[in-house]
Amino acid sequence: MDAGESARTLVFVVSDSLGETAELVARAAAIQFDSHRMEFVRVPYVEDARVLAGVFEHARTRPSLLVYTLVRPDLRQLVERESRRLGIPAVDVLGPLLEAMEKVAGFPPRLQPRLIRQLDEAYFRRIEAVEFAVKYDDGRDLRGLGRADLVLLGVSRTSKTPVSLYLAQRGYKVANVPLVPEIPLPEELLALPRGKVVGLTIAPECLCAIRSERVRTMGLNGPARYADPDRVRDELAYAREVFRRLGCPVVDVTHRAVEETANRVLEVTRPFREGEAVE
């Protein structure tokens, strides 16, 4: 071992997860020691005493420091005991925080390693689902229908987009397709399993009011076919025929909040998503 190597302090970052948090804290502290060279060694996914024994065997050969985030009390106690016995400084990043939170919360922690990794994975699933909902909103790209968890159908102003985005926040990849009598149904839609498709409908008078307000906010003057009661009834009748043809469940969004509609969509598709027989 040359003099340069022996002058470096080993900082072992020991964790029962990936160890990113502990290493970040240790490196933030190390910045304050400009003249002291430190070598970081991350030891992730520690689950038994044998791995820790190997860390201490290595640490005792050179100036070393242990920084650890271990959820299991037995492993934390082992590190505390061995570091005292060998005279190796050790810093418990997670333990004191768990104890303090337990006092405030009034109940013990779950003591389950790698929960933060599970949270991260769920977060990225939601982000991916939101991006999917935006990309495949309003029938923009029909190639995504086959990759969707759910596909919402309905005439204009039946809450397809807000319901898609709400479900995306819960991790579901949702596409939506507008129904217009003058536009033929896309082949991609006809090829989908019926349990993946949900029709959204609404009371005619309610839809007329919503569309009339939309016309007003757009600054259009005079009557508009978009909000005409006869046109609205024709569109809704066409949508009912499409739903019948596809054999898909239908959710009435009349006077329903977005979250209520989204929950109802999940209810009516649960038998299909869980592979259950539908009566």
HELIX and SHEET records of a PDB file:
HELIX    1   1 ALA A    3  SER A    6  1                                   4    
HELIX    2   2 GLU A   20  ALA A   30  1                                  11    
HELIX    3   3 ALA A   49  ALA A   59  1                                  11    
HELIX    4   4 PRO A   73  LEU A   86  1                                  14    
HELIX    5   5 GLY A   95  ALA A  105  1                                  11    
HELIX    6   6 LEU A  115  LYS A  135  1                                  21    
HELIX    7   7 ASP A  137  GLY A  139  5                                   3    
HELIX    8   8 LEU A  142  ARG A  147  5                                   6    
HELIX    9   9 LYS A  160  ALA A  168  1                                   9    
HELIX   10  10 GLU A  187  LEU A  190  1                                   4    
HELIX   11  11 ARG A  194  LYS A  196  5                                   3    
HELIX   12  12 PRO A  204  THR A  217  1                                  14    
HELIX   13  13 ARG A  225  ALA A  227  5                                   3    
HELIX   14  14 PRO A  229  LEU A  246  1                                  18    
HELIX   15  15 VAL A  258  ARG A  273  1                                  16    
SHEET    1   A 4 MET A  38  VAL A  43  0                                        
SHEET    2   A 4 THR A   9  SER A  15  1                                        
SHEET    3   A 4 SER A  64  THR A  69  1                                        
SHEET    4   A 4 ALA A  90  ASP A  92  1                                        
SHEET    1   B 4 VAL A 174  PRO A 178  0                                        
SHEET    2   B 4 LEU A 150  GLY A 154  1                                        
SHEET    3   B 4 VAL A 197  THR A 201  1                                        
SHEET    4   B 4 VAL A 250  ASP A 252  1                                        
END                                                                             
